[in-house]
């Protein structure tokens, strides 16, 4: 039987969190992930302290620490000339530390948590399209990458957690990310032999882009940065040449990486599209499929897990509204998707709307060399302003949801 209450597309932080929260409440959930777990992903691999309430409700905090998550106590903004501003995590988030952990391990912990909660989690299934009946989504068609067979999965609700390049939620008009040459691309690698990185994350600004560096497990550091398409072409696609032209033009980054070597494969992606996505009327988009906040905020993972929680709350509330408290009884009623989307939209806007707008305003100085230089001088001369900017771009309402029926570790 391939009928479920909810189909979730994507096994990253958003998809796994939603699967855990729904399955723990008795919802029949199937999660479809196109890759084999664990796998690397393009990511700054910074887990903001604002994630912790949701991660605690998911019951995974201890497992993340056991997997090697590094505690981060200091945030540092570094201008290209080496001038910098430091802010303790406690002053930005009202919590003593953040975490840094590779996406391979982070996602693996969450994927296994979803399985333990009762969700059916399938690897190597690539979703090709949504299925419709009487004008409403009734499931998805996916390909099993193990044998090439097409499989239909039916459900009244489809959650898109497939990321920034979603086949389901991203319209053709949104695939345009600026004029050729100026479009932003990102690169990431794990590095060994990095000097001076301990319990801090450093954000380096350089002409035309920025990047972050922080320690992760196994004595490695994660380097992830954004630059423009023109720079990638001039370097001939050589990631080390790109690093020399971009990140290492920053004085502090050059010192940190002077004796470093990359470990494993480089991961790249783009062109990147920042900001909110236009909401659809067919599926519930969470994480980057709903909108990608600028990486300099350090809150991409937090928005992924919290948006999944908001979506799960909306689904549970809608399923229970006329079913006497038993979610799975009412999964096919007319108007269900509209009710869920309405509830979810209210919560999403309340928590992330303002932050997305602030990040959009800060995007200009982040990518404009002249403005970035002036902005860096202003922030380094006024540490209080830098901390205020960090708080504004990182924190939402910080709602702490108490739910005695939620998942436990």
C-alpha positions in Angstrom: 0.0 0.0 0.0 1.5 3.3 -1.1 -1.1 5.7 0.5 0.0 8.0 3.3 -1.3 11.1 5.1 1.8 13.1 4.2 4.6 12.7 1.7 7.8 14.7 2.4 10.3 15.3 -0.4 13.9 15.7 0.8 15.8 14.2 3.7 17.7 17.3 4.9 17.1 19.1 8.2 13.7 20.5 7.2 12.3 17.2 5.8 13.6 15.0 8.6 12.4 17.3 11.3 8.9 17.5 9.8 8.8 13.7 9.4 9.8 13.2 13.1 7.3 15.6 14.4 4.4 14.3 12.4 5.2 10.6 12.8 5.4 11.0 16.6 1.8 12.3 16.5 0.5 9.3 14.7 0.5 10.8 11.2 1.4 8.3 8.4 4.5 9.8 6.8 6.8 8.8 4.0 10.0 10.7 3.4 11.7 10.4 0.0 15.4 11.3 -0.3 17.2 11.1 -3.7 20.7 10.4 -2.2 22.1 7.6 -0.1 22.7 8.8 3.5 25.0 10.2 4.7 26.0 12.6 2.0 27.7 16.0 1.9 25.7 19.2 1.1 26.6 22.7 0.3 26.2 24.5 3.6 28.0 26.7 6.1 27.4 23.9 8.7 26.7 26.4 11.4 23.9 25.5 13.8 22.7 28.7 15.4 21.7 28.7 19.1 18.2 29.6 18.0 17.9 26.0 16.7 18.2 24.5 20.2 14.6 24.7 21.3 13.5 22.8 18.2 16.4 20.3 18.3 15.5 19.6 22.0 11.9 19.0 21.1 13.1 16.6 18.4 15.3 14.8 21.0 18.6 15.0 19.1 20.8 17.5 21.0 22.7 14.8 22.8 23.2 12.8 19.7 24.6 15.8 17.8 27.1 16.4 20.5 28.1 12.7 20.5 28.5 12.9 16.7 31.2 15.5 17.2 29.4 18.9 17.1 31.8 21.7 18.1 30.7 24.4 20.5 31.0 27.9 19.1 31.1 30.8 21.6 32.2 33.7 19.4 31.1 35.3 16.1 33.6 37.4 14.2 33.0 39.7 11.3 36.2 40.3 9.4 36.6 43.1 6.8 39.0 42.5 3.8 41.8 44.5 5.5 41.7 42.5 8.7 39.7 44.8 10.8 37.1 42.8 12.7 34.3 42.9 15.2 33.7 40.0 17.7 30.5 39.2 19.5 30.0 36.5 22.0 27.1 34.2 21.0 25.5 34.9 24.4 25.1 38.6 23.4 23.5 37.8 20.0 21.4 34.8 20.9 21.0 34.9 24.7 22.5 31.4 24.8 26.1 30.5 25.7 27.1 28.7 22.5 26.1 27.6 19.0 27.3 24.4 17.3 29.1 23.5 14.1 28.8 20.0 12.6 29.2 18.6 9.1 25.9 18.3 7.2 26.7 14.6 6.5 26.6 13.8 10.3 23.9 16.3 11.1 21.5 15.0 8.5 22.3 11.4 9.3 21.3 12.0 13.0 18.0 13.6 11.9 17.3 11.0 9.3 17.6 8.2 11.8 15.5 10.1 14.3 12.7 10.3 11.8 12.9 6.5 11.3 12.8 5.9 15.0 9.7 8.2 15.3 7.9 5.9 12.8 8.3 7.7 9.5 9.0 5.5 6.4 12.3 7.0 5.2 13.4 5.8 1.7 16.7 6.6 0.2 17.5 6.9 -3.5 14.0 7.9 -4.6 13.9 11.0 -6.8 10.6 12.8 -7.1 9.8 13.8 -10.6 6.4 15.4 -10.4 3.2 15.8 -8.3 0.1 13.8 -9.2 -3.3 15.4 -9.4 -6.9 14.2 -9.1 -9.9 16.5 -9.6 -7.6 19.5 -9.6 -5.9 18.6 -6.3 -2.5 17.1 -5.5 -3.0 13.4 -4.6 0.6 12.3 -4.4 3.9 12.1 -6.3 5.6 10.1 -8.9 9.2 9.1 -8.1 12.0 7.1 -9.7 13.8 4.5 -7.7 17.4 5.2 -8.5 18.3 1.6 -7.6 16.5 0.0 -10.5 15.1 2.9 -12.6 11.4 2.0 -11.9 8.7 4.7 -11.6 6.7 4.5 -8.4 3.5 6.3 -7.3 3.0 7.4 -3.8 -0.4 8.8 -2.8 -1.2 11.3 -0.1 -3.5 14.3 0.4 -0.6 16.5 1.6 2.8 16.9 0.0 5.6 18.7 1.9 8.4 20.1 -0.2 11.7 20.0 1.7 13.9 19.5 -1.4 15.9 22.7 -1.1 16.7 25.8 -3.1 16.5 24.0 -6.5 13.1 22.4 -5.8 11.4 20.8 -8.9 8.1 21.2 -7.1 7.9 24.7 -5.6 10.3 26.8 -7.7 8.6 28.5 -10.7 10.5 29.1 -14.0 10.5 32.9 -13.3 12.3 32.3 -10.0 15.2 30.4 -11.7 16.7 33.7 -12.8 19.2 34.9 -10.3 20.6 38.0 -12.0 22.6 38.8 -15.1 25.2 36.3 -16.3 28.6 37.0 -14.8 27.2 38.6 -11.7 25.1 35.7 -10.5 26.2 34.3 -7.1 27.6 30.9 -6.7 28.9 29.1 -3.6 31.7 26.6 -2.9 32.5 24.5 0.1 35.2 22.2 1.4 36.4 20.7 4.6 40.0 21.8 5.4 42.7 20.3 7.6 45.7 22.3 8.9 43.7 25.5 9.6 45.5 27.8 11.9 43.8 29.6 14.9 40.2 28.4 14.5 38.9 27.0 17.8 35.5 28.0 19.3 34.7 30.8 16.9 33.1 31.2 13.5 34.7 33.8 11.3 32.8 35.6 8.5 35.2 37.1 5.9 34.3 39.8 3.5 36.2 40.3 0.3 35.4 42.2 -2.9 32.3 40.8 -4.4 31.5 38.2 -1.8 32.0 36.7 1.6 32.6 33.3 3.3 32.7 31.6 6.7 35.1 29.3 8.5 34.5 27.2 11.6 35.7 24.1 13.2 33.7 20.9 12.8 34.3 17.3 13.9 37.5 15.2 13.5 39.8 18.2 13.7 38.6 19.7 10.4 37.2 23.1 9.5 34.4 24.0 7.1 35.1 26.7 4.5 32.0 27.9 2.6 31.9 31.1 0.6 30.0 33.0 -2.1 31.4 34.7 -5.1 30.2 35.7 -8.6 30.1 33.7 -11.8 32.7 35.9 -13.4 35.3 35.0 -10.8 34.6 31.3 -11.2 35.1 31.6 -14.9 38.4 33.5 -14.6 39.7 30.8 -12.3 38.9 28.1 -14.9 36.8 26.3 -12.4 39.8 25.5 -10.2 38.4 25.8 -6.6 41.8 26.6 -5.1 42.4 29.3 -7.6 39.0 30.7 -6.7 39.9 30.7 -3.0 43.1 32.6 -3.8 41.2 35.2 -5.7 38.4 35.6 -3.2 38.7 34.4 0.4 42.4 34.8 0.7 42.3 38.4 -0.4 41.0 38.9 3.1 44.0 39.3 5.4 42.8 37.2 8.3 41.5 34.4 6.0 44.9 34.3 4.2 46.7 33.7 7.5 44.2 31.0 8.6 44.4 29.1 5.4 48.2 29.5 4.7 49.0 25.9 5.5 45.5 24.3 5.0 44.6 21.6 2.6 41.2 20.5 1.4 39.9 17.1 2.4 37.6 15.2 0.1 35.6 16.7 -2.7 34.6 20.4 -3.2 30.9 21.0 -3.3 29.5 23.9 -5.4 26.1 25.3 -6.3 24.3 28.1 -8.0 23.2 30.5 -9.2 21.8 31.2 -5.8 18.4 32.9 -5.3 17.8 34.6 -1.9 14.6 35.7 -0.3 11.1 34.4 -0.1 9.5 32.2 -2.7 6.1 32.8 -4.2 3.8 30.5 -2.2 2.1 27.7 -4.2 -1.4 26.4 -3.7 -0.5 22.7 -4.0 2.3 21.8 -1.7 3.7 23.0 1.7 7.2 24.3 1.1 9.6 24.3 4.1 13.3 25.1 4.5 15.1 26.5 1.5 12.2 25.4 -0.8 10.1 28.1 1.0 12.8 30.8 0.8 16.6 31.0 1.2 17.9 33.5 3.7 21.4 35.0 3.1 24.1 32.8 4.6 25.8 35.7 6.4 23.0 35.5 8.9 24.0 32.0 10.0 20.4 31.0 10.4 19.7 28.8 7.3 19.6 25.6 9.4 17.5 27.3 12.1 14.9 28.4 9.6 14.9 24.9 8.1 14.1 23.1 11.3 11.8 25.8 12.7 9.8 26.1 9.4 9.3 22.3 9.5 7.9 22.6 13.1 5.5 25.4 12.0 4.4 23.3 9.1 3.9 20.2 11.3 1.9 22.2 13.8 -0.3 23.5 10.9 -0.8 20.0 9.6 -1.7 18.5 13.0 -4.1 21.4 13.7 -5.9 21.0 10.4 -6.1 17.2 10.5 -7.4 17.3 14.0 -9.9 20.2 13.4 -12.8 17.8 12.6 -11.5 14.4 13.5 -11.9 14.3 17.3 -8.1 14.5 17.9 -7.1 11.6 15.7 -5.0 13.1 12.9 -5.0 10.3 10.4 -8.8 10.0 10.3 -9.3 13.2 8.3 -6.5 13.2 5.8 -8.6 13.4 2.7 -11.2 16.0 3.5 -11.8 18.8 0.9 -10.1 22.1 1.7 -7.4 20.5 3.8 -4.4 21.9 1.9 -5.9 25.4 1.9 -6.4 25.2 5.7 -2.9 24.0 6.3 -1.3 26.6 4.0 -3.3 29.4 5.7 -2.2 28.3 9.2 1.4 27.8 8.0 1.6 31.2 6.2 0.7 33.1 9.4 3.4 31.4 11.5 6.0 31.7 8.8 5.5 35.4 8.3 5.4 36.0 12.0 8.8 34.4 12.6 10.7 34.9 9.4 9.1 37.8 7.4 11.0 40.6 9.1 14.3 38.7 9.1 14.1 38.0 5.4 13.5 41.7 4.7 16.5 42.7 6.9 18.7 40.2 5.2 17.7 41.6 1.9 18.7 45.1 2.9 22.1 43.8 4.1 22.7 41.9 0.9 23.7 45.1 -0.9 26.7 45.9 1.3 27.7 42.2 1.4 28.2 42.0 -2.4 29.1 45.6 -3.4 32.9 46.1 -2.9 32.7 49.9 -2.3 29.8 49.7 0.1 31.2 46.6 1.8 34.4 48.5 2.6 32.5 51.4 4.1 30.1 49.1 5.9 33.1 47.2 7.4 34.7 50.4 8.7 31.4 51.5 10.3 30.9 48.2 12.0 34.4 47.8 13.2 34.3 51.3 14.7 30.9 50.6 16.4 30.8 47.1 17.8 27.4 47.7 19.4 26.0 48.4 15.9 27.5 45.2 14.6 25.9 43.2 17.4 22.6 44.9 16.8 22.8 44.0 13.1 23.6 40.3 13.9 20.7 40.1 16.3 18.3 41.7 13.9 19.2 39.3 11.0 19.3 36.2 13.2 16.5 36.2 15.7 12.8 35.9 15.3 10.2 35.7 18.0 12.0 32.8 19.6 8.7 31.1 20.5 9.3 28.3 22.9 6.5 25.7 22.2 5.6 23.5 25.1 4.2 20.2 23.9 3.9 17.2 26.2 3.0 15.0 23.3 6.1 15.9 21.2 8.9 13.6 20.3 11.3 12.4 23.0 14.8 11.0 22.6 
